[in-house]
Amino acid sequence: MRLVPRQRLRSRVNVTVVVVAVGVTAIDAVAKYWARHALAHHAVHVGGAVWLRLRYNSGISFSLNSSGPLVTSIVTVAVALVVVAVGLNAASGTPAVGFGLLIGGGLANVVDRLSASPHQVTDFVALGSFPVFNTADVAITAGFITLVVASLSGEKLLAR
């Protein structure tokens, strides 16, 4: 029988990743709850090309694959699980924030999709002719950009 040192048995979960992910998920849940109620009967013009307009998306980003919500749900959950598995081992600092944003945004959209009937994500921010999106989508985009910038600047993304 081979013994494993205690240090290797401890989890190396980055707390920053968890805190950012939980924060993003909570903010998104509140925003979508508000949007489903406040925007149910009318859109709100914020200013310029910005509108708050309630839409439901059965596909993925930009309504791709909107005809197959079951497949979309399965693929989305699989991708989210991979990002979580990798992201919980993020290096401290910028990479942890980037992975937290990605995980939180992905988790928020998965929860929204799986809890809705039919399985659709609530979108409510419209910028001109750009597709309607939500706060989770903003977090995913910001997380991706954060990780790309961190990587290009030479930061290690994962703690090892």
N, C-alpha and C positions, 0 to 999 in steps of 0.2 A: 504494500500500500504506500502511495506517495503522499507526503504531507505538503500542503500549500501554506506558505507564510500568510499570517493574518493580514498583512498589508495588501496582498493580492486579492483577498476576499472582500475587502471594502469596496463599496461602489465608488466609481469615479465620476459620478453624475455632477455636471456643472450646475450649481444652484442658480447662477445668472440665467442660464438657458431656461430653466424651469420657471423662474419668476417672470421673465419676459413673456414666455409662452402662455402662462396662466393669465397674465395681464392682458395680452392681446385677445385671448379667447373671451375673457370677461367683457372687455370693451366692445368687441364685435357682437356678442350676444345682446348686450344692452342696445347697441345701435340698431341691430336688426329688429329687435322687439319694438323699438320706437318707430322704425320705418314701416313695419307691417301695420301699425295702428294709425300713425299720423299721416301717412301717405296713401292710405287705402283708397281714398276717393278723389284725390287731387294731387298734382305735382306742385312743388314749391320752387319758384325761381329765386335762386340765391343771388345771382348777379352775373353779368356777362354771359358766358356760355355754360355756366354751372347751374344745373337743376337737380333737385332731389325728386326722383321719380321711381316709384315702386315697380320692380320687375322680378320675375322668377326665372331662374336659369336651370334647366335640366341637364345641360351639357357641362363642359369645363370652360376654361377661360374663353371669352369671346363667343360663347354659345356653341363651341365645337362639339360634335357628337350629341346634339340635343335629342336625337331620336333614340338613343340607347342609354337611359338613365341608370339601369341596373349595371351595365358594363362600366359606365362612368363611375358609379359608386364603388364598385369593386376595385377598379384601377386606382381611384383616388385614395382609398383606404390603404392599399398596398404601397403606394408611393409615400404616403404619410408615415407609415410604419418604418420604411427604410430611412426616411429623413430623421425620424425620432431616434432610431437605433444609432445612426451616425452622429446626430447633433448633440445627444446627451454627453458625448465625449469631446465636446468642443474645447478648444484652448480658451483660456481666460481672455477677457477684454472684448475687442471688436468681433472676433469670430463667435463668441458666446451670444452676443446681442443679435448678430445675423442669424444664427441658427434658432434662437428664441423667436425671432420674428417669423421665420419660415415655419417653424413648428406650430406656433400660435395661430398664424393665419390658416395653415392647412387644417389644423385641428378644428378651428372655428367653422370652416366651410364644411368639413366632414360631419360635424355635429349638426349643423343646420340642415344639410342634405338628408342625413339619416333620420332626423326627428320630424321632418316635414312629410306630409302626404299630399300629393305625390312627392317623390324624392327630388326636391329642387332647392337651389341656393337662393337666398334673398339678396337681390342687388338693388341699390337705390341712389347711387351717385352717377350723374350723367354729365359729361363734358362735351358739349356740342354733339358732333356725330360719332364720337368715340363710344364704344359699347359701355353699357351701364355696369358698374362694379360696386364693391362694398369695402368696408374697412379691413376685412381679412385679406382681400386682394391687394390692398395698399401695403399691408404688413408683409405679404409674400414677396412682392416686388421690392420693397425696401430691404428685406432680408437678403434676397438674391444679390442686389446691388452692393450691399454691405460686404457680403462674402467675396464677391468678385474684386472689389476695391482692396479688401484685406489681403487676398491672395496675390493680387498684382503688386502690392506694396511689400511682399515677401513675408507676411505673417504666416505662422503655422496655423492651420485651421483646426487641427485636432491635437488634443493632449495625448502624448504617448510616452 
